[in-house]
Amino acid sequence: MDVDEFHSPEADMENEGSKREGTKRGRKPGRKAKSDMKAKLERSRQSARECRARKKLRYQYLEELVANREKAVFALHRELEQYRQWAKEIDEGKVPEGVLKLIENEKIKKNENE
């Protein structure tokens, strides 16, 4: 057996390594440009500003919604209290003025619909 025919595994590794040197793929660590980092940071800051603005608008909307519902609840409480007062007056044998006005308004609405 000649020495020329003898293949060593080390020789194969050296040949493969030289073939792959120019074909490395992917990002190389530590190669990012500072301008890219600055642009990325600015995009991140802008995104955070937009997020805070959306959050602020969402809370304003919810506060308005709560305020409107509270107004409706207070109006219903006043109406309920008025009906209770009228019921007491009717139980005492009195005819409240508000009831007469309410009945008149209902008659007018009924006549308009017919």
Biopython code that builds the backbone (N, CA, C, O; Angstrom):
import numpy as np
from Bio.PDB.StructureBuilder import StructureBuilder

atoms = [
    (1, "MET", "N", (0.832, -1.169, 0.000)),
    (1, "MET", "CA", (0.000, 0.000, 0.000)),
    (1, "MET", "C", (0.877, 1.233, 0.000)),
    (1, "MET", "O", (1.794, 1.370, 0.811)),
    (2, "ASP", "N", (0.578, 2.128, -0.926)),
    (2, "ASP", "CA", (1.374, 3.339, -1.026)),
    (2, "ASP", "C", (0.841, 4.401, -0.079)),
    (2, "ASP", "O", (-0.314, 4.366, 0.345)),
    (3, "VAL", "N", (1.686, 5.314, 0.229)),
    (3, "VAL", "CA", (1.309, 6.414, 1.109)),
    (3, "VAL", "C", (0.334, 7.337, 0.404)),
    (3, "VAL", "O", (-0.512, 7.948, 1.058)),
    (4, "ASP", "N", (0.428, 7.455, -0.899)),
    (4, "ASP", "CA", (-0.454, 8.334, -1.651)),
    (4, "ASP", "C", (-1.904, 7.871, -1.579)),
    (4, "ASP", "O", (-2.815, 8.698, -1.609)),
    (5, "GLU", "N", (-2.128, 6.589, -1.485)),
    (5, "GLU", "CA", (-3.485, 6.068, -1.448)),
    (5, "GLU", "C", (-4.116, 6.207, -0.065)),
    (5, "GLU", "O", (-5.339, 6.154, 0.068)),
    (6, "PHE", "N", (-3.315, 6.379, 0.931)),
    (6, "PHE", "CA", (-3.820, 6.448, 2.300)),
    (6, "PHE", "C", (-4.558, 7.774, 2.513)),
    (6, "PHE", "O", (-4.000, 8.850, 2.300)),
    (7, "HIS", "N", (-5.793, 7.678, 2.926)),
    (7, "HIS", "CA", (-6.611, 8.862, 3.189)),
    (7, "HIS", "C", (-6.703, 9.072, 4.684)),
    (7, "HIS", "O", (-7.098, 8.169, 5.422)),
    (8, "SER", "N", (-6.349, 10.236, 5.121)),
    (8, "SER", "CA", (-6.506, 10.507, 6.551)),
    (8, "SER", "C", (-7.765, 11.350, 6.744)),
    (8, "SER", "O", (-8.069, 12.193, 5.899)),
    (9, "PRO", "N", (-8.503, 11.144, 7.835)),
    (9, "PRO", "CA", (-9.702, 11.950, 8.095)),
    (9, "PRO", "C", (-9.368, 13.421, 8.287)),
    (9, "PRO", "O", (-10.192, 14.285, 7.986)),
    (10, "GLU", "N", (-8.188, 13.716, 8.777)),
    (10, "GLU", "CA", (-7.797, 15.110, 8.977)),
    (10, "GLU", "C", (-7.691, 15.841, 7.649)),
    (10, "GLU", "O", (-8.060, 17.011, 7.556)),
    (11, "ALA", "N", (-7.202, 15.176, 6.640)),
    (11, "ALA", "CA", (-7.065, 15.790, 5.319)),
    (11, "ALA", "C", (-8.440, 16.111, 4.744)),
    (11, "ALA", "O", (-8.626, 17.150, 4.110)),
    (12, "ASP", "N", (-9.408, 15.212, 4.968)),
    (12, "ASP", "CA", (-10.770, 15.467, 4.492)),
    (12, "ASP", "C", (-11.361, 16.701, 5.170)),
    (12, "ASP", "O", (-12.017, 17.511, 4.515)),
    (13, "MET", "N", (-11.137, 16.850, 6.473)),
    (13, "MET", "CA", (-11.673, 17.985, 7.225)),
    (13, "MET", "C", (-11.082, 19.293, 6.715)),
    (13, "MET", "O", (-11.784, 20.299, 6.607)),
    (14, "GLU", "N", (-9.787, 19.275, 6.401)),
    (14, "GLU", "CA", (-9.146, 20.485, 5.899)),
    (14, "GLU", "C", (-9.728, 20.881, 4.550)),
    (14, "GLU", "O", (-9.960, 22.062, 4.292)),
    (15, "ASN", "N", (-9.963, 19.900, 3.694)),
    (15, "ASN", "CA", (-10.520, 20.187, 2.375)),
    (15, "ASN", "C", (-11.943, 20.730, 2.486)),
    (15, "ASN", "O", (-12.290, 21.681, 1.785)),
    (16, "GLU", "N", (-12.776, 20.146, 3.353)),
    (16, "GLU", "CA", (-14.155, 20.605, 3.532)),
    (16, "GLU", "C", (-14.185, 21.991, 4.147)),
    (16, "GLU", "O", (-15.011, 22.823, 3.772)),
    (17, "GLY", "N", (-13.293, 22.241, 5.086)),
    (17, "GLY", "CA", (-13.244, 23.547, 5.734)),
    (17, "GLY", "C", (-12.930, 24.650, 4.753)),
    (17, "GLY", "O", (-13.508, 25.734, 4.832)),
    (18, "SER", "N", (-12.033, 24.396, 3.839)),
    (18, "SER", "CA", (-11.684, 25.425, 2.861)),
    (18, "SER", "C", (-12.839, 25.650, 1.883)),
    (18, "SER", "O", (-12.999, 26.758, 1.370)),
    (19, "LYS", "N", (-13.626, 24.641, 1.624)),
    (19, "LYS", "CA", (-14.775, 24.783, 0.733)),
    (19, "LYS", "C", (-15.863, 25.642, 1.383)),
    (19, "LYS", "O", (-16.551, 26.391, 0.689)),
    (20, "ARG", "N", (-16.023, 25.543, 2.675)),
    (20, "ARG", "CA", (-17.136, 26.197, 3.360)),
    (20, "ARG", "C", (-16.806, 27.607, 3.835)),
    (20, "ARG", "O", (-17.695, 28.314, 4.309)),
    (21, "GLU", "N", (-15.594, 28.016, 3.722)),
    (21, "GLU", "CA", (-15.237, 29.334, 4.231)),
    (21, "GLU", "C", (-16.042, 30.441, 3.562)),
    (21, "GLU", "O", (-16.485, 31.363, 4.246)),
    (22, "GLY", "N", (-16.239, 30.384, 2.295)),
    (22, "GLY", "CA", (-16.937, 31.439, 1.579)),
    (22, "GLY", "C", (-18.443, 31.293, 1.594)),
    (22, "GLY", "O", (-19.138, 32.182, 1.102)),
    (23, "THR", "N", (-18.980, 30.212, 2.138)),
    (23, "THR", "CA", (-20.418, 29.968, 2.064)),
    (23, "THR", "C", (-21.103, 30.067, 3.415)),
    (23, "THR", "O", (-22.149, 29.449, 3.610)),
    (24, "LYS", "N", (-20.546, 30.828, 4.361)),
    (24, "LYS", "CA", (-21.208, 30.975, 5.663)),
    (24, "LYS", "C", (-22.477, 31.790, 5.474)),
    (24, "LYS", "O", (-22.505, 32.776, 4.737)),
    (25, "ARG", "N", (-23.500, 31.362, 6.143)),
    (25, "ARG", "CA", (-24.784, 32.048, 6.018)),
    (25, "ARG", "C", (-25.210, 32.578, 7.371)),
    (25, "ARG", "O", (-24.693, 32.158, 8.406)),
    (26, "GLY", "N", (-26.151, 33.497, 7.355)),
    (26, "GLY", "CA", (-26.681, 34.038, 8.600)),
    (26, "GLY", "C", (-25.927, 35.290, 9.013)),
    (26, "GLY", "O", (-24.992, 35.726, 8.342)),
    (27, "ARG", "N", (-26.351, 35.849, 10.117)),
    (27, "ARG", "CA", (-25.743, 37.082, 10.603)),
    (27, "ARG", "C", (-24.469, 36.781, 11.366)),
    (27, "ARG", "O", (-24.346, 35.760, 12.042)),
    (28, "LYS", "N", (-23.556, 37.672, 11.240)),
    (28, "LYS", "CA", (-22.316, 37.539, 11.989)),
    (28, "LYS", "C", (-22.455, 38.381, 13.250)),
    (28, "LYS", "O", (-22.884, 39.532, 13.173)),
    (29, "PRO", "N", (-22.109, 37.845, 14.381)),
    (29, "PRO", "CA", (-22.277, 38.602, 15.626)),
    (29, "PRO", "C", (-21.403, 39.851, 15.647)),
    (29, "PRO", "O", (-20.273, 39.847, 15.158)),
    (30, "GLY", "N", (-21.950, 40.920, 16.225)),
    (30, "GLY", "CA", (-21.199, 42.151, 16.362)),
    (30, "GLY", "C", (-21.080, 42.956, 15.089)),
    (30, "GLY", "O", (-20.224, 43.838, 15.009)),
    (31, "ARG", "N", (-21.901, 42.690, 14.092)),
    (31, "ARG", "CA", (-21.765, 43.363, 12.800)),
    (31, "ARG", "C", (-22.855, 44.415, 12.565)),
    (31, "ARG", "O", (-22.894, 45.009, 11.487)),
    (32, "LYS", "N", (-23.745, 44.665, 13.544)),
    (32, "LYS", "CA", (-24.822, 45.624, 13.322)),
    (32, "LYS", "C", (-24.267, 47.045, 13.314)),
    (32, "LYS", "O", (-23.396, 47.399, 14.108)),
    (33, "ALA", "N", (-24.784, 47.828, 12.416)),
    (33, "ALA", "CA", (-24.353, 49.218, 12.326)),
    (33, "ALA", "C", (-25.067, 50.032, 13.393)),
    (33, "ALA", "O", (-26.185, 49.712, 13.796)),
    (34, "LYS", "N", (-24.406, 51.086, 13.839)),
    (34, "LYS", "CA", (-25.012, 51.926, 14.870)),
    (34, "LYS", "C", (-26.258, 52.625, 14.342)),
    (34, "LYS", "O", (-27.207, 52.852, 15.092)),
    (35, "SER", "N", (-26.261, 52.965, 13.065)),
    (35, "SER", "CA", (-27.428, 53.634, 12.496)),
    (35, "SER", "C", (-28.647, 52.717, 12.546)),
    (35, "SER", "O", (-29.762, 53.184, 12.779)),
    (36, "ASP", "N", (-28.445, 51.420, 12.329)),
    (36, "ASP", "CA", (-29.550, 50.474, 12.427)),
    (36, "ASP", "C", (-30.089, 50.432, 13.845)),
    (36, "ASP", "O", (-31.302, 50.392, 14.050)),
    (37, "MET", "N", (-29.202, 50.442, 14.818)),
    (37, "MET", "CA", (-29.629, 50.398, 16.218)),
    (37, "MET", "C", (-30.386, 51.671, 16.581)),
    (37, "MET", "O", (-31.386, 51.622, 17.297)),
    (38, "LYS", "N", (-29.899, 52.823, 16.078)),
    (38, "LYS", "CA", (-30.581, 54.086, 16.366)),
    (38, "LYS", "C", (-31.967, 54.103, 15.736)),
    (38, "LYS", "O", (-32.927, 54.564, 16.353)),
    (39, "ALA", "N", (-32.070, 53.607, 14.525)),
    (39, "ALA", "CA", (-33.367, 53.564, 13.841)),
    (39, "ALA", "C", (-34.321, 52.630, 14.571)),
    (39, "ALA", "O", (-35.502, 52.938, 14.731)),
    (40, "LYS", "N", (-33.810, 51.501, 15.006)),
    (40, "LYS", "CA", (-34.641, 50.543, 15.739)),
    (40, "LYS", "C", (-35.120, 51.147, 17.055)),
    (40, "LYS", "O", (-36.279, 50.977, 17.433)),
    (41, "LEU", "N", (-34.229, 51.853, 17.754)),
    (41, "LEU", "CA", (-34.592, 52.496, 19.011)),
    (41, "LEU", "C", (-35.656, 53.566, 18.783)),
    (41, "LEU", "O", (-36.599, 53.680, 19.565)),
    (42, "GLU", "N", (-35.509, 54.345, 17.720)),
    (42, "GLU", "CA", (-36.493, 55.388, 17.422)),
    (42, "GLU", "C", (-37.848, 54.780, 17.065)),
    (42, "GLU", "O", (-38.886, 55.297, 17.476)),
    (43, "ARG", "N", (-37.843, 53.683, 16.299)),
    (43, "ARG", "CA", (-39.113, 53.003, 15.987)),
    (43, "ARG", "C", (-39.773, 52.496, 17.257)),
    (43, "ARG", "O", (-40.990, 52.586, 17.413)),
    (44, "SER", "N", (-38.972, 51.967, 18.155)),
    (44, "SER", "CA", (-39.500, 51.453, 19.414)),
    (44, "SER", "C", (-40.108, 52.581, 20.241)),
    (44, "SER", "O", (-41.180, 52.427, 20.826)),
    (45, "ARG", "N", (-39.416, 53.708, 20.283)),
    (45, "ARG", "CA", (-39.937, 54.864, 21.036)),
    (45, "ARG", "C", (-41.232, 55.378, 20.418)),
    (45, "ARG", "O", (-42.179, 55.706, 21.131)),
    (46, "GLN", "N", (-41.269, 55.447, 19.095)),
    (46, "GLN", "CA", (-42.475, 55.914, 18.408)),
    (46, "GLN", "C", (-43.637, 54.966, 18.674)),
    (46, "GLN", "O", (-44.761, 55.407, 18.913)),
    (47, "SER", "N", (-43.370, 53.690, 18.633)),
    (47, "SER", "CA", (-44.406, 52.696, 18.910)),
    (47, "SER", "C", (-44.929, 52.851, 20.335)),
    (47, "SER", "O", (-46.132, 52.739, 20.572)),
    (48, "ALA", "N", (-44.036, 53.106, 21.276)),
    (48, "ALA", "CA", (-44.451, 53.294, 22.668)),
    (48, "ALA", "C", (-45.311, 54.547, 22.807)),
    (48, "ALA", "O", (-46.298, 54.541, 23.542)),
    (49, "ARG", "N", (-44.939, 55.634, 22.097)),
    (49, "ARG", "CA", (-45.750, 56.860, 22.146)),
    (49, "ARG", "C", (-47.149, 56.600, 21.604)),
    (49, "ARG", "O", (-48.140, 57.034, 22.190)),
    (50, "GLU", "N", (-47.224, 55.886, 20.478)),
    (50, "GLU", "CA", (-48.533, 55.576, 19.890)),
    (50, "GLU", "C", (-49.359, 54.703, 20.821)),
    (50, "GLU", "O", (-50.571, 54.888, 20.934)),
    (51, "CYS", "N", (-48.725, 53.769, 21.477)),
    (51, "CYS", "CA", (-49.422, 52.885, 22.414)),
    (51, "CYS", "C", (-49.999, 53.694, 23.572)),
    (51, "CYS", "O", (-51.142, 53.479, 23.975)),
    (52, "ARG", "N", (-49.207, 54.624, 24.109)),
    (52, "ARG", "CA", (-49.701, 55.462, 25.211)),
    (52, "ARG", "C", (-50.868, 56.327, 24.759)),
    (52, "ARG", "O", (-51.818, 56.533, 25.515)),
    (53, "ALA", "N", (-50.805, 56.834, 23.533)),
    (53, "ALA", "CA", (-51.900, 57.657, 23.008)),
    (53, "ALA", "C", (-53.178, 56.830, 22.871)),
    (53, "ALA", "O", (-54.262, 57.292, 23.226)),
    (54, "ARG", "N", (-53.046, 55.594, 22.349)),
    (54, "ARG", "CA", (-54.231, 54.722, 22.232)),
    (54, "ARG", "C", (-54.809, 54.411, 23.607)),
    (54, "ARG", "O", (-56.027, 54.394, 23.785)),
    (55, "LYS", "N", (-53.944, 54.167, 24.565)),
    (55, "LYS", "CA", (-54.392, 53.860, 25.928)),
    (55, "LYS", "C", (-55.148, 55.051, 26.518)),
    (55, "LYS", "O", (-56.183, 54.878, 27.161)),
    (56, "LYS", "N", (-54.627, 56.258, 26.299)),
    (56, "LYS", "CA", (-55.275, 57.463, 26.812)),
    (56, "LYS", "C", (-56.667, 57.628, 26.202)),
    (56, "LYS", "O", (-57.626, 57.930, 26.911)),
    (57, "LEU", "N", (-56.774, 57.431, 24.886)),
    (57, "LEU", "CA", (-58.074, 57.540, 24.218)),
    (57, "LEU", "C", (-59.058, 56.494, 24.729)),
    (57, "LEU", "O", (-60.241, 56.780, 24.916)),
    (58, "ARG", "N", (-58.563, 55.283, 24.951)),
    (58, "ARG", "CA", (-59.425, 54.212, 25.448)),
    (58, "ARG", "C", (-59.975, 54.569, 26.827)),
    (58, "ARG", "O", (-61.159, 54.369, 27.095)),
    (59, "TYR", "N", (-59.115, 55.099, 27.704)),
    (59, "TYR", "CA", (-59.578, 55.474, 29.035)),
    (59, "TYR", "C", (-60.552, 56.646, 28.981)),
    (59, "TYR", "O", (-61.514, 56.677, 29.748)),
    (60, "GLN", "N", (-60.325, 57.612, 28.090)),
    (60, "GLN", "CA", (-61.274, 58.722, 27.945)),
    (60, "GLN", "C", (-62.644, 58.206, 27.511)),
    (60, "GLN", "O", (-63.673, 58.627, 28.038)),
    (61, "TYR", "N", (-62.643, 57.294, 26.549)),
    (61, "TYR", "CA", (-63.902, 56.719, 26.074)),
    (61, "TYR", "C", (-64.627, 56.005, 27.205)),
    (61, "TYR", "O", (-65.835, 56.170, 27.374)),
    (62, "LEU", "N", (-63.894, 55.212, 27.978)),
    (62, "LEU", "CA", (-64.518, 54.472, 29.072)),
    (62, "LEU", "C", (-65.044, 55.413, 30.150)),
    (62, "LEU", "O", (-66.103, 55.165, 30.727)),
    (63, "GLU", "N", (-64.305, 56.503, 30.429)),
    (63, "GLU", "CA", (-64.778, 57.469, 31.420)),
    (63, "GLU", "C", (-66.072, 58.132, 30.963)),
    (63, "GLU", "O", (-66.985, 58.327, 31.764)),
    (64, "GLU", "N", (-66.157, 58.481, 29.678)),
    (64, "GLU", "CA", (-67.389, 59.069, 29.146)),
    (64, "GLU", "C", (-68.547, 58.079, 29.248)),
    (64, "GLU", "O", (-69.663, 58.454, 29.605)),
    (65, "LEU", "N", (-68.277, 56.833, 28.936)),
    (65, "LEU", "CA", (-69.299, 55.795, 29.009)),
    (65, "LEU", "C", (-69.826, 55.657, 30.433)),
    (65, "LEU", "O", (-71.035, 55.570, 30.648)),
    (66, "VAL", "N", (-68.920, 55.638, 31.400)),
    (66, "VAL", "CA", (-69.315, 55.513, 32.807)),
    (66, "VAL", "C", (-70.118, 56.738, 33.236)),
    (66, "VAL", "O", (-71.134, 56.604, 33.918)),
    (67, "ALA", "N", (-69.668, 57.933, 32.841)),
    (67, "ALA", "CA", (-70.373, 59.159, 33.220)),
    (67, "ALA", "C", (-71.801, 59.164, 32.664)),
    (67, "ALA", "O", (-72.742, 59.532, 33.367)),
    (68, "ASN", "N", (-71.960, 58.756, 31.407)),
    (68, "ASN", "CA", (-73.299, 58.720, 30.802)),
    (68, "ASN", "C", (-74.205, 57.722, 31.516)),
    (68, "ASN", "O", (-75.384, 57.995, 31.744)),
    (69, "ARG", "N", (-73.655, 56.582, 31.863)),
    (69, "ARG", "CA", (-74.474, 55.580, 32.558)),
    (69, "ARG", "C", (-74.831, 56.033, 33.962)),
    (69, "ARG", "O", (-75.930, 55.755, 34.440)),
    (70, "GLU", "N", (-73.910, 56.733, 34.633)),
    (70, "GLU", "CA", (-74.220, 57.257, 35.964)),
    (70, "GLU", "C", (-75.347, 58.280, 35.884)),
    (70, "GLU", "O", (-76.239, 58.293, 36.733)),
    (71, "LYS", "N", (-75.308, 59.148, 34.850)),
    (71, "LYS", "CA", (-76.389, 60.124, 34.672)),
    (71, "LYS", "C", (-77.722, 59.414, 34.480)),
    (71, "LYS", "O", (-78.734, 59.822, 35.051)),
    (72, "ALA", "N", (-77.725, 58.361, 33.684)),
    (72, "ALA", "CA", (-78.957, 57.608, 33.440)),
    (72, "ALA", "C", (-79.459, 56.968, 34.727)),
    (72, "ALA", "O", (-80.663, 56.955, 34.985)),
    (73, "VAL", "N", (-78.552, 56.441, 35.530)),
    (73, "VAL", "CA", (-78.943, 55.808, 36.795)),
    (73, "VAL", "C", (-79.548, 56.848, 37.735)),
    (73, "VAL", "O", (-80.566, 56.588, 38.376)),
    (74, "PHE", "N", (-78.916, 58.039, 37.820)),
    (74, "PHE", "CA", (-79.452, 59.083, 38.697)),
    (74, "PHE", "C", (-80.833, 59.534, 38.234)),
    (74, "PHE", "O", (-81.714, 59.780, 39.057)),
    (75, "ALA", "N", (-81.025, 59.643, 36.920)),
    (75, "ALA", "CA", (-82.336, 60.032, 36.393)),
    (75, "ALA", "C", (-83.385, 58.977, 36.745)),
    (75, "ALA", "O", (-84.509, 59.318, 37.114)),
    (76, "LEU", "N", (-83.026, 57.711, 36.635)),
    (76, "LEU", "CA", (-83.965, 56.644, 36.993)),
    (76, "LEU", "C", (-84.280, 56.657, 38.487)),
    (76, "LEU", "O", (-85.414, 56.393, 38.886)),
    (77, "HIS", "N", (-83.274, 56.966, 39.319)),
    (77, "HIS", "CA", (-83.528, 57.063, 40.764)),
    (77, "HIS", "C", (-84.510, 58.197, 41.067)),
    (77, "HIS", "O", (-85.417, 58.034, 41.884)),
    (78, "ARG", "N", (-84.327, 59.356, 40.403)),
    (78, "ARG", "CA", (-85.252, 60.478, 40.619)),
    (78, "ARG", "C", (-86.667, 60.098, 40.192)),
    (78, "ARG", "O", (-87.637, 60.389, 40.891)),
    (79, "GLU", "N", (-86.772, 59.442, 39.031)),
    (79, "GLU", "CA", (-88.081, 59.026, 38.535)),
    (79, "GLU", "C", (-88.735, 58.031, 39.491)),
    (79, "GLU", "O", (-89.930, 58.130, 39.769)),
    (80, "LEU", "N", (-87.963, 57.080, 39.989)),
    (80, "LEU", "CA", (-88.485, 56.095, 40.935)),
    (80, "LEU", "C", (-88.966, 56.771, 42.216)),
    (80, "LEU", "O", (-90.025, 56.432, 42.745)),
    (81, "GLU", "N", (-88.184, 57.726, 42.708)),
    (81, "GLU", "CA", (-88.571, 58.438, 43.931)),
    (81, "GLU", "C", (-89.861, 59.236, 43.704)),
    (81, "GLU", "O", (-90.720, 59.311, 44.583)),
    (82, "GLN", "N", (-89.979, 59.827, 42.512)),
    (82, "GLN", "CA", (-91.199, 60.569, 42.189)),
    (82, "GLN", "C", (-92.406, 59.633, 42.187)),
    (82, "GLN", "O", (-93.453, 59.981, 42.735)),
    (83, "TYR", "N", (-92.277, 58.450, 41.579)),
    (83, "TYR", "CA", (-93.380, 57.487, 41.555)),
    (83, "TYR", "C", (-93.736, 57.023, 42.966)),
    (83, "TYR", "O", (-94.911, 56.833, 43.278)),
    (84, "ARG", "N", (-92.740, 56.841, 43.808)),
    (84, "ARG", "CA", (-93.014, 56.445, 45.200)),
    (84, "ARG", "C", (-93.798, 57.536, 45.928)),
    (84, "ARG", "O", (-94.740, 57.257, 46.671)),
    (85, "GLN", "N", (-93.385, 58.792, 45.694)),
    (85, "GLN", "CA", (-94.088, 59.915, 46.329)),
    (85, "GLN", "C", (-95.535, 59.979, 45.838)),
    (85, "GLN", "O", (-96.449, 60.198, 46.634)),
    (86, "TRP", "N", (-95.746, 59.792, 44.554)),
    (86, "TRP", "CA", (-97.101, 59.797, 44.013)),
    (86, "TRP", "C", (-97.924, 58.658, 44.607)),
    (86, "TRP", "O", (-99.102, 58.836, 44.919)),
    (87, "ALA", "N", (-97.303, 57.487, 44.762)),
    (87, "ALA", "CA", (-98.022, 56.344, 45.341)),
    (87, "ALA", "C", (-98.449, 56.655, 46.771)),
    (87, "ALA", "O", (-99.557, 56.299, 47.171)),
    (88, "LYS", "N", (-97.584, 57.315, 47.553)),
    (88, "LYS", "CA", (-97.944, 57.687, 48.931)),
    (88, "LYS", "C", (-99.122, 58.659, 48.935)),
    (88, "LYS", "O", (-100.055, 58.517, 49.724)),
    (89, "GLU", "N", (-99.064, 59.648, 48.039)),
    (89, "GLU", "CA", (-100.139, 60.635, 47.980)),
    (89, "GLU", "C", (-101.459, 59.983, 47.568)),
    (89, "GLU", "O", (-102.517, 60.320, 48.102)),
    (90, "ILE", "N", (-101.392, 59.047, 46.614)),
    (90, "ILE", "CA", (-102.613, 58.350, 46.190)),
    (90, "ILE", "C", (-103.162, 57.514, 47.339)),
    (90, "ILE", "O", (-104.376, 57.456, 47.531)),
    (91, "ASP", "N", (-102.277, 56.857, 48.114)),
    (91, "ASP", "CA", (-102.719, 56.071, 49.271)),
    (91, "ASP", "C", (-103.396, 56.951, 50.315)),
    (91, "ASP", "O", (-104.294, 56.495, 51.023)),
    (92, "GLU", "N", (-102.968, 58.214, 50.414)),
    (92, "GLU", "CA", (-103.567, 59.148, 51.370)),
    (92, "GLU", "C", (-104.860, 59.758, 50.828)),
    (92, "GLU", "O", (-105.531, 60.514, 51.530)),
    (93, "GLY", "N", (-105.205, 59.439, 49.600)),
    (93, "GLY", "CA", (-106.444, 59.938, 49.014)),
    (93, "GLY", "C", (-106.262, 61.212, 48.222)),
    (93, "GLY", "O", (-107.247, 61.808, 47.786)),
    (94, "LYS", "N", (-105.046, 61.640, 48.027)),
    (94, "LYS", "CA", (-104.786, 62.864, 47.265)),
    (94, "LYS", "C", (-104.463, 62.486, 45.816)),
    (94, "LYS", "O", (-103.986, 61.386, 45.537)),
    (95, "VAL", "N", (-104.730, 63.416, 44.912)),
    (95, "VAL", "CA", (-104.382, 63.203, 43.504)),
    (95, "VAL", "C", (-103.220, 64.145, 43.179)),
    (95, "VAL", "O", (-103.402, 65.362, 43.133)),
    (96, "PRO", "N", (-102.040, 63.593, 42.957)),
    (96, "PRO", "CA", (-100.873, 64.448, 42.670)),
    (96, "PRO", "C", (-101.002, 65.145, 41.320)),
    (96, "PRO", "O", (-101.566, 64.593, 40.375)),
    (97, "GLU", "N", (-100.467, 66.375, 41.242)),
    (97, "GLU", "CA", (-100.537, 67.142, 39.997)),
    (97, "GLU", "C", (-99.727, 66.469, 38.891)),
    (97, "GLU", "O", (-100.144, 66.453, 37.733)),
    (98, "GLY", "N", (-98.611, 65.935, 39.235)),
    (98, "GLY", "CA", (-97.748, 65.300, 38.247)),
    (98, "GLY", "C", (-98.435, 64.146, 37.542)),
    (98, "GLY", "O", (-98.208, 63.922, 36.353)),
    (99, "VAL", "N", (-99.274, 63.410, 38.264)),
    (99, "VAL", "CA", (-99.975, 62.273, 37.674)),
    (99, "VAL", "C", (-100.977, 62.770, 36.636)),
    (99, "VAL", "O", (-101.107, 62.184, 35.561)),
    (100, "LEU", "N", (-101.679, 63.846, 36.959)),
    (100, "LEU", "CA", (-102.649, 64.399, 36.011)),
    (100, "LEU", "C", (-101.946, 64.878, 34.738)),
    (100, "LEU", "O", (-102.436, 64.646, 33.633)),
    (101, "LYS", "N", (-100.795, 65.549, 34.895)),
    (101, "LYS", "CA", (-100.041, 66.016, 33.726)),
    (101, "LYS", "C", (-99.537, 64.831, 32.900)),
    (101, "LYS", "O", (-99.560, 64.871, 31.670)),
    (102, "LEU", "N", (-99.087, 63.788, 33.577)),
    (102, "LEU", "CA", (-98.598, 62.594, 32.894)),
    (102, "LEU", "C", (-99.720, 61.943, 32.090)),
    (102, "LEU", "O", (-99.511, 61.525, 30.951)),
    (103, "ILE", "N", (-100.907, 61.857, 32.686)),
    (103, "ILE", "CA", (-102.053, 61.258, 32.000)),
    (103, "ILE", "C", (-102.439, 62.094, 30.781)),
    (103, "ILE", "O", (-102.735, 61.546, 29.719)),
    (104, "GLU", "N", (-102.436, 63.411, 30.931)),
    (104, "GLU", "CA", (-102.768, 64.291, 29.806)),
    (104, "GLU", "C", (-101.757, 64.117, 28.662)),
    (104, "GLU", "O", (-102.143, 64.035, 27.496)),
    (105, "ASN", "N", (-100.470, 64.063, 29.001)),
    (105, "ASN", "CA", (-99.434, 63.879, 27.969)),
    (105, "ASN", "C", (-99.589, 62.541, 27.255)),
    (105, "ASN", "O", (-99.391, 62.462, 26.043)),
    (106, "GLU", "N", (-99.941, 61.494, 27.987)),
    (106, "GLU", "CA", (-100.137, 60.175, 27.384)),
    (106, "GLU", "C", (-101.333, 60.191, 26.437)),
    (106, "GLU", "O", (-101.293, 59.568, 25.376)),
    (107, "LYS", "N", (-102.401, 60.903, 26.815)),
    (107, "LYS", "CA", (-103.570, 61.006, 25.940)),
    (107, "LYS", "C", (-103.209, 61.719, 24.643)),
    (107, "LYS", "O", (-103.638, 61.312, 23.563)),
    (108, "ILE", "N", (-102.414, 62.791, 24.753)),
    (108, "ILE", "CA", (-102.014, 63.550, 23.564)),
    (108, "ILE", "C", (-101.167, 62.669, 22.639)),
    (108, "ILE", "O", (-101.381, 62.653, 21.427)),
    (109, "LYS", "N", (-100.209, 61.938, 23.210)),
    (109, "LYS", "CA", (-99.358, 61.051, 22.403)),
    (109, "LYS", "C", (-100.181, 59.969, 21.717)),
    (109, "LYS", "O", (-99.930, 59.616, 20.565)),
    (110, "LYS", "N", (-101.173, 59.445, 22.448)),
    (110, "LYS", "CA", (-102.007, 58.381, 21.898)),
    (110, "LYS", "C", (-102.833, 58.911, 20.727)),
    (110, "LYS", "O", (-102.988, 58.228, 19.714)),
    (111, "ASN", "N", (-103.360, 60.124, 20.865)),
    (111, "ASN", "CA", (-104.154, 60.720, 19.792)),
    (111, "ASN", "C", (-103.292, 61.020, 18.563)),
    (111, "ASN", "O", (-103.762, 60.887, 17.433)),
    (112, "GLU", "N", (-102.036, 61.425, 18.776)),
    (112, "GLU", "CA", (-101.142, 61.714, 17.653)),
    (112, "GLU", "C", (-100.795, 60.446, 16.877)),
    (112, "GLU", "O", (-100.647, 60.485, 15.656)),
    (113, "ASN", "N", (-100.667, 59.334, 17.578)),
    (113, "ASN", "CA", (-100.314, 58.074, 16.929)),
    (113, "ASN", "C", (-101.474, 57.503, 16.118)),
    (113, "ASN", "O", (-101.248, 56.754, 15.168)),
    (114, "GLU", "N", (-102.688, 57.836, 16.470)),
    (114, "GLU", "CA", (-103.866, 57.283, 15.768)),
    (114, "GLU", "C", (-104.215, 58.022, 14.537)),
    (114, "GLU", "O", (-105.176, 57.667, 13.855)),
]
sb = StructureBuilder()
sb.init_structure("model")
sb.init_model(0)
sb.init_chain("A")
sb.init_seg("    ")
for serial, (resi, resn, name, xyz) in enumerate(atoms, 1):
    if name == "N":
        sb.init_residue(resn, " ", resi, " ")
    sb.init_atom(name, np.array(xyz, "f"), 0.0, 1.0, " ", f" {name:<3s}", serial, name[0])
structure = sb.get_structure()
